[in-house]
Amino acid sequence: MPIDSTSLYPVIYLIGFAALHSFLASLPAKRLAKAHFGSKVDPWYPVFFSAVAAITILPLAVILFFFEGLSGCPTPFPDTRSAWRRA
């Protein structure tokens, strides 16, 4: 079954999100932040990490909700997109 472009965009975005999220969670990233900002970064790094994760996951949620998500993949959630479109 070939993958169409509307299914490819969320996959590419999710891979990018996972790579960024994994990098920011890594010890080298934390050491780099500490080297640039000093020990003042220690209490603020979890806040920064969570904010970046929340901000970068929102476009993926929009893509999956409004643009048919991963076409052909079964989902455990009911189809609410048609209800949103009728409103």
ROSE-667390 format. One line per 3 residues: for each residue x, y, z of N, C-alpha, C, O, CB. Coordinates in nm, 4 decimals. Glycine has a CB too. Example, Ala and Ser with C-alpha at 12.3 -4.5 7.8 and 13.67 -1.06 7.14 Angstrom:
2
1.3190,-0.5690,0.7800,1.2300,-0.4500,0.7800,1.3200,-0.3300,0.7800,1.4236,-0.3319,0.8465,1.1308,-0.4473,0.9046; 1.2850,-0.2250,0.7080,1.3670,-0.1060,0.7140,1.2900,0.0030,0.7870,1.3409,0.1138,0.8039,1.4084,-0.0598,0.5725 .
***
This chain:
87
0.0842,-0.1177,0.0000,0.0000,0.0000,0.0000,0.0888,0.1241,0.0000,0.1644,0.1446,0.0950,-0.0959,-0.0003,0.1218; 0.0819,0.2073,-0.1036,0.1664,0.3264,-0.1104,0.1212,0.4319,-0.0099,0.0032,0.4419,0.0239,0.1650,0.3847,-0.2519; 0.2174,0.5095,0.0365,0.1879,0.6169,0.1314,0.1662,0.7456,0.0524,0.2509,0.7848,-0.0279,0.3035,0.6338,0.2366 .
0.0519,0.8114,0.0756,0.0273,0.9387,0.0088,0.0893,1.0515,0.0907,0.1309,1.0312,0.2048,-0.1249,0.9624,-0.0113; 0.0949,1.1707,0.0311,0.1632,1.2825,0.0954,0.0927,1.3281,0.2221,0.1589,1.3773,0.3136,0.1746,1.3981,-0.0005; -0.0397,1.3137,0.2309,-0.1081,1.3564,0.3521,-0.0759,1.2652,0.4701,-0.0875,1.3074,0.5851,-0.2581,1.3603,0.3289 .
-0.0363,1.1433,0.4442,0.0068,1.0545,0.5516,0.1544,1.0730,0.5833,0.1986,1.0431,0.6942,-0.0204,0.9095,0.5144; 0.2300,1.1218,0.4874,0.3727,1.1378,0.5058,0.4062,1.2592,0.5926,0.5024,1.2539,0.6692,0.4406,1.1498,0.3714; 0.3308,1.3670,0.5832,0.3584,1.4875,0.6616,0.3549,1.4621,0.8120,0.4484,1.5019,0.8815,0.2588,1.5956,0.6264 .
0.2521,1.3983,0.8647,0.2536,1.3724,1.0095,0.3682,1.2807,1.0527,0.4227,1.2970,1.1618,0.1216,1.3109,1.0520; 0.4040,1.1866,0.9697,0.5129,1.0949,1.0032,0.6452,1.1712,1.0096,0.7231,1.1524,1.1031,0.5216,0.9798,0.8997; 0.6705,1.2563,0.9118,0.7933,1.3362,0.9104,0.7961,1.4308,1.0298,0.8995,1.4459,1.0949,0.8051,1.4160,0.7787 .
0.6828,1.4947,1.0590,0.6771,1.5867,1.1726,0.6998,1.5117,1.3032,0.7710,1.5604,1.3910,0.5418,1.6602,1.1762; 0.6401,1.3943,1.3166,0.6567,1.3162,1.4387,0.8013,1.2724,1.4569,0.8516,1.2714,1.5692,0.5651,1.1945,1.4367; 0.8678,1.2366,1.3498,1.0095,1.2000,1.3583,1.0924,1.3199,1.4029,1.1813,1.3059,1.4870,1.0607,1.1472,1.2224 .
1.0639,1.4375,1.3473,1.1344,1.5587,1.3888,1.1069,1.5934,1.5345,1.1980,1.6308,1.6083,1.0947,1.6752,1.2999; 0.9816,1.5809,1.5754,0.9456,1.6070,1.7152,1.0192,1.5109,1.8081,1.0748,1.5526,1.9097,0.7929,1.5944,1.7353; 1.0194,1.3841,1.7737,1.0857,1.2844,1.8576,1.2360,1.3097,1.8665,1.2957,1.2937,1.9730,1.0597,1.1440,1.8034 .
1.2968,1.3491,1.7553,1.4405,1.3773,1.7558,1.4723,1.4981,1.8446,1.5660,1.4938,1.9243,1.4906,1.4023,1.6122; 1.3943,1.6053,1.8305,1.4157,1.7246,1.9128,1.3913,1.6928,2.0601,1.4699,1.7318,2.1465,1.3233,1.8397,1.8669; 1.2826,1.6221,2.0881,1.2476,1.5869,2.2250,1.3559,1.4989,2.2884,1.3931,1.5194,2.4039,1.1121,1.5152,2.2284 .
1.4049,1.4032,2.2140,1.5105,1.3151,2.2648,1.6400,1.3914,2.2869,1.7094,1.3684,2.3859,1.5343,1.1990,2.1682; 1.6733,1.4821,2.1954,1.7952,1.5618,2.2120,1.7861,1.6496,2.3360,1.8803,1.6552,2.4150,1.8204,1.6486,2.0878; 1.6736,1.7179,2.3537,1.6599,1.8060,2.4697,1.6576,1.7292,2.6012,1.6936,1.7847,2.7050,1.5339,1.8887,2.4571 .
1.6166,1.6037,2.5992,1.6154,1.5214,2.7201,1.7519,1.4593,2.7504,1.7728,1.4039,2.8583,1.5117,1.4117,2.7065; 1.8439,1.4686,2.6557,1.9732,1.4029,2.6726,2.0657,1.4819,2.7652,2.0517,1.6031,2.7813,2.0398,1.3836,2.5372; 2.1594,1.4108,2.8248,2.2579,1.4750,2.9115,2.3487,1.5724,2.8362,2.3815,1.6776,2.8912,2.3421,1.3698,2.9795 .
2.3909,1.5422,2.7127,2.4727,1.6412,2.6410,2.4007,1.7757,2.6211,2.4642,1.8808,2.6299,2.5134,1.5851,2.5054; 2.2715,1.7737,2.5949,2.1974,1.8992,2.5785,2.1912,1.9751,2.7102,2.2039,2.0975,2.7124,2.0550,1.8720,2.5262; 2.1717,1.9029,2.8195,2.1679,1.9677,2.9508,2.3042,2.0251,2.9875,2.3132,2.1333,3.0456,2.1220,1.8684,3.0582 .
2.4100,1.9523,2.9535,2.5452,2.0025,2.9792,2.5751,2.1256,2.8941,2.6385,2.2202,2.9410,2.6493,1.8929,2.9516; 2.5298,2.1242,2.7700,2.5494,2.2387,2.6812,2.4766,2.3618,2.7356,2.5321,2.4716,2.7347,2.5000,2.2057,2.5388; 2.3551,2.3446,2.7819,2.2799,2.4560,2.8398,2.3496,2.5077,2.9652,2.3576,2.6285,2.9877,2.1356,2.4128,2.8729 .
2.3993,2.4163,3.0453,2.4690,2.4564,3.1675,2.5995,2.5285,3.1351,2.6380,2.6211,3.2065,2.4969,2.3340,3.2556; 2.6675,2.4876,3.0292,2.7916,2.5538,2.9889,2.7646,2.6960,2.9407,2.8447,2.7861,2.9654,2.8620,2.4733,2.8788; 2.6522,2.7166,2.8721,2.6207,2.8499,2.8192,2.5589,2.9422,2.9232,2.5878,3.0618,2.9249,2.5271,2.8376,2.7018 .
2.4740,2.8878,3.0101,2.3984,2.9720,3.1031,2.4398,2.9557,3.2488,2.3916,3.0290,3.3350,2.2527,2.9421,3.0903; 2.5273,2.8619,3.2772,2.5729,2.8412,3.4138,2.4745,2.7577,3.4935,2.3828,2.6966,3.4386,2.5951,2.9741,3.4824; 2.4957,2.7566,3.6243,2.4118,2.6724,3.7105,2.2714,2.7301,3.7284,2.1840,2.6633,3.7837,2.4778,2.6551,3.8470 .
2.2486,2.8538,3.6822,2.1148,2.9134,3.6917,2.0135,2.8396,3.6044,1.8928,2.8541,3.6240,2.1198,3.0608,3.6515; 2.0607,2.7618,3.5096,1.9710,2.6912,3.4177,1.9065,2.5689,3.4829,1.8030,2.5216,3.4358,2.0472,2.6487,3.2929; 1.9659,2.5173,3.5899,1.9162,2.3932,3.6508,1.7676,2.3960,3.6872,1.6966,2.3026,3.6502,1.9957,2.3633,3.7739 .
1.7166,2.4969,3.7571,1.5724,2.4927,3.7893,1.4821,2.5265,3.6709,1.3634,2.4939,3.6728,1.5428,2.5884,3.9022; 1.5365,2.5912,3.5683,1.4550,2.6357,3.4558,1.4556,2.5399,3.3379,1.3703,2.5512,3.2499,1.5019,2.7692,3.4102; 1.5486,2.4463,3.3335,1.5550,2.3548,3.2196,1.4309,2.2678,3.2069,1.3818,2.2511,3.0952,1.6768,2.2670,3.2311 .
1.3773,2.2114,3.3148,1.2533,2.1337,3.2990,1.1360,2.2170,3.2481,1.0526,2.1673,3.1724,1.2156,2.0705,3.4309; 1.1295,2.3427,3.2892,1.0236,2.4313,3.2405,1.0406,2.4561,3.0905,0.9441,2.4498,3.0144,1.0246,2.5656,3.3182; 1.1641,2.4844,3.0489,1.1938,2.5055,2.9070,1.1631,2.3791,2.8256,1.1022,2.3864,2.7189,1.3417,2.5463,2.8886 .
1.2057,2.2641,2.8771,1.1838,2.1366,2.8087,1.0341,2.1103,2.7888,0.9911,2.0716,2.6801,1.2480,2.0213,2.8885; 0.9565,2.1315,2.8932,0.8115,2.1077,2.8854,0.7436,2.2067,2.7915,0.6529,2.1695,2.7170,0.7483,2.1170,3.0249; 0.7869,2.3321,2.7945,0.7280,2.4328,2.7057,0.7577,2.4006,2.5593,0.6693,2.4109,2.4743,0.7810,2.5729,2.7407 .
0.8801,2.3624,2.5302,0.9159,2.3263,2.3924,0.8362,2.2042,2.3476,0.7888,2.1997,2.2340,1.0680,2.2984,2.3806; 0.8211,2.1064,2.4344,0.7439,1.9867,2.3996,0.5982,2.0216,2.3713,0.5404,1.9730,2.2741,0.7520,1.8832,2.5125; 0.5391,2.1054,2.4555,0.3985,2.1428,2.4361,0.3796,2.2238,2.3086,0.2847,2.2007,2.2337,0.3475,2.2226,2.5562 .
0.4689,2.3179,2.2840,0.4565,2.4034,2.1653,0.4777,2.3239,2.0372,0.4091,2.3477,1.9378,0.5569,2.5189,2.1720; 0.5709,2.2308,2.0382,0.5999,2.1563,1.9151,0.5038,2.0409,1.8897,0.4963,1.9923,1.7769,0.7400,2.1031,1.9202; 0.4303,1.9956,1.9904,0.3349,1.8869,1.9671,0.2016,1.9416,1.9146,0.1260,1.8677,1.8516,0.3121,1.8066,2.0973 .
0.1719,2.0677,1.9388,0.0443,2.1243,1.8943,0.0234,2.1173,1.7431,-0.0854,2.0784,1.7004,0.0348,2.2674,1.9387; 0.1213,2.1526,1.6599,0.0992,2.1385,1.5156,0.0713,1.9941,1.4726,-0.0071,1.9714,1.3804,0.2195,2.1907,1.4405; 0.1336,1.8980,1.5375,0.1058,1.7576,1.5041,-0.0380,1.7223,1.5391,-0.1053,1.6525,1.4634,0.2032,1.6632,1.5782 .
-0.0847,1.7700,1.6526,-0.2238,1.7448,1.6908,-0.3202,1.8062,1.5892,-0.4211,1.7448,1.5546,-0.2521,1.8010,1.8313; -0.2901,1.9250,1.5420,-0.3741,1.9903,1.4411,-0.3708,1.9114,1.3103,-0.4745,1.8899,1.2474,-0.3274,2.1361,1.4172; -0.2529,1.8692,1.2704,-0.2401,1.7915,1.1462,-0.3222,1.6629,1.1559,-0.3960,1.6292,1.0633,-0.0910,1.7583,1.1170 .
-0.3097,1.5924,1.2657,-0.3803,1.4654,1.2802,-0.5306,1.4849,1.2927,-0.6073,1.4016,1.2444,-0.3282,1.3903,1.4010; -0.5742,1.5920,1.3560,-0.7170,1.6123,1.3784,-0.7884,1.6645,1.2540,-0.8949,1.6141,1.2183,-0.7379,1.7084,1.4933; -0.7315,1.7641,1.1885,-0.8015,1.8292,1.0776,-0.7689,1.7728,0.9399,-0.8498,1.7866,0.8482,-0.7704,1.9740,1.0785 .
-0.6555,1.7112,0.9228,-0.6144,1.6669,0.7896,-0.6113,1.5156,0.7773,-0.5216,1.4594,0.7145,-0.4785,1.7230,0.7560; -0.7081,1.4509,0.8367,-0.7297,1.3068,0.8222,-0.6226,1.2200,0.8857,-0.6309,1.0976,0.8757,-0.7393,1.2729,0.6788; -0.5246,1.2769,0.9492,-0.4265,1.1979,1.0229,-0.3534,1.0988,0.9362,-0.3184,1.1283,0.8219,-0.4929,1.1256,1.1347 .
-0.3309,0.9828,0.9901,-0.2618,0.8772,0.9175,-0.3667,0.7934,0.8464,-0.4246,0.7022,0.9054,-0.1742,0.7895,1.0129; -0.3905,0.8237,0.7222,-0.4945,0.7559,0.6450,-0.4694,0.6063,0.6405,-0.3581,0.5611,0.6140,-0.5016,0.8122,0.5031; -0.5737,0.5311,0.6667,-0.5630,0.3867,0.6598,-0.5235,0.3203,0.7892,-0.5332,0.1981,0.8006,-0.4668,0.3503,0.5568 .
-0.4790,0.3972,0.8876,-0.4426,0.3388,1.0164,-0.5651,0.3357,1.1061,-0.6341,0.4368,1.1192,-0.3275,0.4182,1.0834; -0.5932,0.2235,1.1672,-0.7092,0.2181,1.2563,-0.6849,0.3040,1.3801,-0.5717,0.3163,1.4270,-0.7397,0.0724,1.2973; -0.7906,0.3623,1.4316,-0.7807,0.4466,1.5497,-0.8818,0.4012,1.6539,-0.9924,0.3599,1.6190,-0.8029,0.5947,1.5134 .
-0.8455,0.4085,1.7803,-0.9403,0.3697,1.8848,-1.0393,0.4805,1.9184,-1.1324,0.4596,1.9962,-0.8655,0.3294,2.0097; -1.0190,0.5998,1.8591,-1.1024,0.7142,1.8911,-1.2151,0.7290,1.7894,-1.1978,0.6951,1.6723,-1.0183,0.8417,1.8963; -1.3300,0.7793,1.8333,-1.4394,0.8004,1.7379,-1.4047,0.9134,1.6414,-1.3245,1.0013,1.6730,-1.5713,0.8320,1.8121 .
-1.4655,0.9097,1.5247,-1.4404,1.0122,1.4240,-1.5197,1.1375,1.4599,-1.6404,1.1437,1.4368,-1.4781,0.9615,1.2818; -1.4522,1.2362,1.5158,-1.5183,1.3609,1.5549,-1.4967,1.4705,1.4518,-1.5550,1.5784,1.4630,-1.4677,1.4072,1.6907; -1.4133,1.4441,1.3514,-1.3861,1.5486,1.2524,-1.5131,1.5883,1.1770,-1.5334,1.7063,1.1484,-1.2790,1.5013,1.1534 .
-1.5972,1.4925,1.1450,-1.7167,1.5263,1.0689,-1.8121,1.6130,1.1519,-1.8802,1.6996,1.0969,-1.7878,1.3984,1.0224; -1.8175,1.5909,1.2820,-1.9004,1.6745,1.3682,-1.8478,1.8164,1.3733,-1.9264,1.9111,1.3757,-1.9070,1.6165,1.5085; -1.7168,1.8329,1.3749,-1.6564,1.9670,1.3763,-1.6815,2.0387,1.2443,-1.7048,2.1596,1.2424,-1.5048,1.9581,1.4035 .
-1.6769,1.9654,1.1354,-1.6965,2.0276,1.0045,-1.8405,2.0720,0.9835,-1.8653,2.1706,0.9140,-1.6562,1.9315,0.8944; -1.9359,2.0001,1.0431,-2.0774,2.0378,1.0284,-2.1112,2.1613,1.1093,-2.2047,2.2335,1.0745,-2.1678,1.9227,1.0707; -2.0388,2.1873,1.2149,-2.0716,2.3006,1.3038,-2.0367,2.4333,1.2408,-2.0577,2.5380,1.3019,-1.9989,2.2872,1.4367 .
***
